[in-house]
Amino acid sequence: MTFPRILISAGEPAGIGPDIILQAIQQSFDADIITVGDPSLFANRAQQLNLDVQIKPCTLKDKSGSHEPGVLKVLPIDLNTNCESGQLNPVNAKYVLNVLDTAIDACVNSQADALVTGPIQKSILTHEIANFTGHTEYLADRTHSPLPVMMLATEGLRVALVTTHMSLSEVPSHITTKNVSQVLEILHHDLETQFGINNPKILIAGLNPHAGEDGHLGKEEIEVISPVIQHYKKQGMNIIGPLPADTLFTDKYLKDADAVLAMYHDQGLPVLKYKGFGNAINVTLGLPIVRTSVDHGTALDLAGTGKANAQSMILAINTACNIIR
């Protein structure tokens, strides 16, 4: 039997990334799980958490096999300086990027089948990359992908975004025919190819309150969103909208929908995280590699305490396995 190889980037070393990885690998997976990071970091955190873990440094040339519960296979990348739980240190920003770059390159070069990312601290990474906005944009740049699409998913709800990490004042200028069309095409394509959903039903939110109310509260729906929807309906897509975001997220609409396309970050994600925070994952669509992630941040106050919840990490690993299969 051939097992998919899943790489996990450890993320911010001072956060809960190491904690949830150490907790997650206590269970079995039908995959070869390799974490990219500093073995000493994991050894110290395991001791801090009183977890019995066997840490095995490895290379990507090693034979792939099924994950053994309690065994942490690590592709070694050294920290730039010692790390204390919950204490950010800008010196380790380069380490975080080295870990991420190593994992991305391995997936691009077919040395691994998928990447699961641990949470990062954007404020630290701006010490290395000015205006660093997040995993999604960084992955797109590193893989030369013109348009990544962020989608979060929990049981009974998937939400994808036309725009991601930008100020609210910038959003309207990015709601263009080209952008909405490209994101919709990627979402539709990847729901079919990665999630096995035939002709998925997609609900599309308006940008403005009440979906513009016939132009009285904004014209983006009339000038951009509705024409895009009509165009793709004629091509056979099962799409509905533009719908007012304040009523879209109700059982009336969601009960038989496969995904929601929201116009901006805080239009769609607060609802999803309210419904499934800690039991949700982030999937980046539109990339040449499979990437999933946890639905939360670094939670510095929980690092090393044993109170971090690994459920989202476990779901991210299992989802990556399912997409590969």
C-alpha positions as semicolon CSV with decimal commas, in nm:
position;residue;x (nm);y (nm);z (nm)
1;M;0,000;0,000;0,000
2;T;0,127;0,347;-0,089
3;F;0,079;0,612;0,176
4;P;0,052;0,982;0,090
5;R;0,325;1,198;0,238
6;I;0,198;1,496;0,435
7;L;0,435;1,771;0,545
8;I;0,344;1,990;0,842
9;S;0,512;2,329;0,875
10;A;0,544;2,404;1,244
11;G;0,462;2,775;1,220
12;E;0,552;3,024;1,493
13;P;0,774;2,836;1,740
14;A;0,655;3,038;2,042
15;G;0,288;2,962;1,969
16;I;0,072;2,652;1,993
17;G;0,185;2,507;1,658
18;P;0,432;2,266;1,822
19;D;0,173;2,177;2,090
20;I;-0,105;2,078;1,851
21;I;0,134;1,887;1,625
22;L;0,263;1,686;1,923
23;Q;-0,096;1,616;2,030
24;A;-0,215;1,528;1,679
25;I;0,059;1,272;1,610
26;Q;-0,054;1,069;1,910
27;Q;-0,324;0,920;1,688
28;S;-0,300;0,709;1,373
29;F;-0,316;0,839;1,016
30;D;-0,308;0,644;0,690
31;A;-0,029;0,870;0,571
32;D;0,340;0,940;0,614
33;I;0,343;1,245;0,844
34;I;0,661;1,454;0,849
35;T;0,691;1,778;1,044
36;V;0,934;2,043;0,926
37;G;1,103;2,223;1,215
38;D;1,362;2,210;1,489
39;P;1,372;1,871;1,669
40;S;1,496;2,036;1,990
41;L;1,192;2,266;1,991
42;F;0,961;1,966;1,983
43;A;1,163;1,776;2,241
44;N;1,146;2,068;2,482
45;R;0,776;2,130;2,421
46;A;0,692;1,760;2,463
47;Q;0,871;1,764;2,798
48;Q;0,684;2,080;2,895
49;L;0,352;1,917;2,801
50;N;0,446;1,585;2,965
51;L;0,387;1,400;2,638
52;D;0,561;1,072;2,559
53;V;0,690;1,130;2,206
54;Q;0,965;0,959;2,008
55;I;1,133;1,220;1,788
56;K;1,295;1,082;1,473
57;P;1,489;1,319;1,242
58;C;1,444;1,212;0,880
59;T;1,501;1,314;0,520
60;L;1,268;1,329;0,222
61;K;1,465;1,042;0,071
62;D;1,348;0,805;0,344
63;K;1,089;0,547;0,244
64;S;0,732;0,656;0,299
65;G;0,527;0,452;0,544
66;S;0,218;0,473;0,762
67;H;0,235;0,707;1,059
68;E;0,312;0,546;1,394
69;P;0,116;0,705;1,683
70;G;0,350;0,879;1,925
71;V;0,633;0,906;1,672
72;L;0,722;1,252;1,541
73;K;0,921;1,235;1,218
74;V;1,101;1,567;1,174
75;L;1,275;1,716;0,872
76;P;1,529;1,925;1,067
77;I;1,548;2,303;1,032
78;D;1,737;2,479;1,311
79;L;1,591;2,766;1,508
80;N;1,782;3,091;1,475
81;T;1,777;3,132;1,853
82;N;1,630;2,958;2,154
83;C;1,254;2,979;2,190
84;E;1,039;3,020;2,502
85;S;0,672;2,926;2,494
86;G;0,457;3,235;2,448
87;Q;0,754;3,469;2,400
88;L;0,784;3,607;2,046
89;N;1,133;3,669;1,913
90;P;1,185;3,843;1,575
91;V;1,517;3,662;1,536
92;N;1,320;3,345;1,460
93;A;1,127;3,504;1,173
94;K;1,382;3,369;0,925
95;Y;1,340;3,022;1,076
96;V;0,962;3,032;1,020
97;L;1,013;3,126;0,655
98;N;1,285;2,861;0,608
99;V;1,046;2,596;0,739
100;L;0,768;2,714;0,510
101;D;0,993;2,743;0,204
102;T;1,136;2,394;0,258
103;A;0,789;2,242;0,282
104;I;0,655;2,431;-0,020
105;D;0,954;2,335;-0,235
106;A;0,915;1,969;-0,139
107;C;0,551;1,971;-0,251
108;V;0,627;2,158;-0,574
109;N;0,905;1,909;-0,652
110;S;0,675;1,609;-0,585
111;Q;0,873;1,499;-0,278
112;A;0,552;1,531;-0,076
113;D;0,183;1,515;-0,159
114;A;0,040;1,791;0,059
115;L;0,125;2,068;0,302
116;V;-0,051;2,132;0,632
117;T;0,050;2,463;0,785
118;G;0,071;2,549;1,152
119;P;-0,026;2,901;1,262
120;I;0,214;3,189;1,202
121;Q;0,253;3,533;1,361
122;K;0,233;3,791;1,082
123;S;0,376;4,071;1,296
124;I;0,698;3,873;1,340
125;L;0,734;3,791;0,971
126;T;0,718;4,157;0,872
127;H;1,070;4,175;1,016
128;E;1,178;3,967;0,716
129;I;0,916;4,058;0,454
130;A;0,765;4,406;0,456
131;N;0,384;4,406;0,440
132;F;0,361;4,029;0,489
133;T;-0,013;3,958;0,466
134;G;-0,045;3,587;0,528
135;H;0,003;3,223;0,430
136;T;-0,237;3,241;0,135
137;E;-0,060;3,522;-0,048
138;Y;0,286;3,386;0,037
139;L;0,200;3,041;-0,098
140;A;0,068;3,196;-0,418
141;D;0,387;3,397;-0,468
142;R;0,613;3,100;-0,398
143;T;0,421;2,870;-0,635
144;H;0,371;3,137;-0,905
145;S;-0,007;3,108;-0,871
146;P;-0,189;3,415;-1,010
147;L;-0,499;3,387;-0,792
148;P;-0,517;3,186;-0,469
149;V;-0,862;3,137;-0,319
150;M;-0,908;3,108;0,056
151;M;-1,181;2,868;0,165
152;L;-1,264;2,771;0,521
153;A;-1,473;2,466;0,594
154;T;-1,650;2,310;0,888
155;E;-1,927;2,054;0,911
156;G;-2,216;2,176;0,696
157;L;-2,052;2,495;0,568
158;R;-1,778;2,600;0,327
159;V;-1,698;2,968;0,272
160;A;-1,464;3,099;0,000
161;L;-1,355;3,461;-0,040
162;V;-1,321;3,692;-0,339
163;T;-1,084;3,918;-0,141
164;T;-0,869;3,813;0,154
165;H;-0,631;4,017;0,367
166;M;-0,692;4,382;0,284
167;S;-0,851;4,679;0,454
168;L;-1,227;4,717;0,415
169;S;-1,178;5,044;0,227
170;E;-0,989;4,856;-0,046
171;V;-1,249;4,584;-0,102
172;P;-1,491;4,760;-0,346
173;S;-1,216;4,834;-0,597
174;H;-1,133;4,461;-0,607
175;I;-1,492;4,351;-0,675
176;T;-1,444;4,344;-1,051
177;T;-1,585;4,122;-1,323
178;K;-1,243;3,963;-1,370
179;N;-1,181;3,892;-1,001
180;V;-1,527;3,756;-0,922
181;S;-1,523;3,542;-1,237
182;Q;-1,179;3,394;-1,171
183;V;-1,251;3,314;-0,806
184;L;-1,585;3,155;-0,897
185;E;-1,420;2,939;-1,166
186;I;-1,148;2,821;-0,925
187;L;-1,399;2,749;-0,649
188;H;-1,625;2,552;-0,883
189;H;-1,335;2,359;-1,037
190;D;-1,171;2,265;-0,706
191;L;-1,497;2,165;-0,540
192;E;-1,536;1,916;-0,824
193;T;-1,175;1,797;-0,847
194;Q;-1,055;1,814;-0,484
195;F;-1,380;1,748;-0,300
196;G;-1,556;1,522;-0,551
197;I;-1,874;1,732;-0,571
198;N;-2,046;1,708;-0,909
199;N;-2,182;2,045;-1,028
200;P;-2,165;2,207;-0,682
201;K;-2,435;2,447;-0,567
202;I;-2,272;2,779;-0,478
203;L;-2,442;3,071;-0,304
204;I;-2,297;3,413;-0,387
205;A;-2,321;3,704;-0,146
206;G;-2,372;4,063;-0,246
207;L;-2,118;4,321;-0,138
208;N;-2,352;4,580;0,010
209;P;-2,623;4,564;0,278
210;H;-2,939;4,399;0,138
211;A;-2,732;4,311;-0,172
212;G;-2,744;4,675;-0,277
213;E;-3,124;4,705;-0,259
214;D;-3,164;4,762;-0,636
215;G;-2,879;5,011;-0,643
216;H;-2,992;5,231;-0,354
217;L;-2,716;5,100;-0,124
218;G;-2,447;5,037;-0,385
219;K;-2,418;4,937;-0,748
220;E;-2,161;4,655;-0,739
221;E;-2,437;4,395;-0,747
222;I;-2,597;4,548;-1,059
223;E;-2,277;4,632;-1,242
224;V;-2,053;4,337;-1,152
225;I;-2,189;4,050;-0,943
226;S;-2,525;3,986;-1,113
227;P;-2,381;3,991;-1,469
228;V;-2,111;3,742;-1,363
229;I;-2,375;3,513;-1,211
230;Q;-2,595;3,528;-1,522
231;H;-2,294;3,452;-1,745
232;Y;-2,200;3,136;-1,557
233;K;-2,560;3,024;-1,514
234;K;-2,585;3,015;-1,892
235;Q;-2,280;2,788;-1,890
236;G;-2,459;2,546;-1,657
237;M;-2,321;2,641;-1,316
238;N;-2,555;2,581;-1,024
239;I;-2,519;2,924;-0,860
240;I;-2,757;3,158;-0,680
241;G;-2,718;3,528;-0,596
242;P;-2,637;3,792;-0,522
243;L;-2,792;3,724;-0,184
244;P;-2,794;3,959;0,117
245;A;-2,524;3,835;0,352
246;D;-2,741;3,894;0,659
247;T;-2,993;3,628;0,550
248;L;-2,774;3,406;0,328
249;F;-2,636;3,216;0,629
250;T;-2,969;3,060;0,727
251;D;-3,101;2,707;0,685
252;K;-3,334;2,820;0,407
253;Y;-3,034;2,872;0,180
254;L;-2,760;2,659;0,334
255;K;-2,945;2,330;0,373
256;D;-2,855;2,207;0,023
257;A;-2,565;2,436;-0,066
258;D;-2,209;2,313;-0,118
259;A;-2,031;2,645;-0,065
260;V;-2,077;3,016;-0,014
261;L;-1,875;3,276;-0,203
262;A;-1,834;3,587;0,015
263;M;-1,697;3,915;-0,112
264;Y;-1,459;3,987;0,176
265;H;-1,293;3,830;0,479
266;D;-1,518;3,945;0,761
267;Q;-1,838;3,898;0,562
268;G;-1,814;3,520;0,557
269;L;-1,560;3,400;0,812
270;P;-1,722;3,523;1,137
271;V;-2,025;3,306;1,060
272;L;-1,813;3,001;0,981
273;K;-1,597;3,043;1,290
274;Y;-1,901;3,093;1,509
275;K;-2,040;2,767;1,374
276;G;-1,723;2,561;1,393
277;F;-1,424;2,732;1,550
278;G;-1,170;2,469;1,649
279;N;-1,348;2,219;1,423
280;A;-1,279;2,396;1,096
281;I;-0,994;2,409;0,848
282;N;-0,853;2,644;0,589
283;V;-0,796;2,517;0,234
284;T;-0,613;2,722;-0,029
285;L;-0,763;2,663;-0,373
286;G;-0,601;2,760;-0,703
287;L;-0,253;2,631;-0,614
288;P;-0,050;2,358;-0,789
289;I;-0,011;2,189;-0,449
290;V;-0,256;2,070;-0,183
291;R;-0,254;2,298;0,122
292;T;-0,471;2,283;0,430
293;S;-0,436;2,464;0,759
294;V;-0,581;2,513;1,104
295;D;-0,857;2,771;1,151
296;H;-0,688;2,960;1,435
297;G;-0,386;3,166;1,527
298;T;-0,079;3,117;1,744
299;A;-0,259;3,153;2,081
300;L;0,059;3,255;2,260
301;D;-0,114;3,250;2,598
302;L;-0,187;2,876;2,558
303;A;0,154;2,766;2,431
304;G;0,315;2,512;2,660
305;T;0,014;2,495;2,895
306;G;-0,147;2,178;2,760
307;K;-0,474;2,366;2,703
308;A;-0,445;2,396;2,323
309;N;-0,700;2,200;2,119
310;A;-0,552;1,992;1,835
311;Q;-0,884;1,911;1,665
312;S;-0,838;2,160;1,379
313;M;-0,487;2,023;1,310
314;I;-0,623;1,667;1,302
315;L;-0,899;1,774;1,061
316;A;-0,646;1,956;0,841
317;I;-0,431;1,643;0,814
318;N;-0,729;1,419;0,739
319;T;-0,866;1,663;0,482
320;A;-0,530;1,676;0,305
321;C;-0,532;1,295;0,292
322;N;-0,886;1,289;0,153
323;I;-0,804;1,546;-0,116
324;I;-0,501;1,345;-0,227
325;R;-0,708;1,030;-0,250
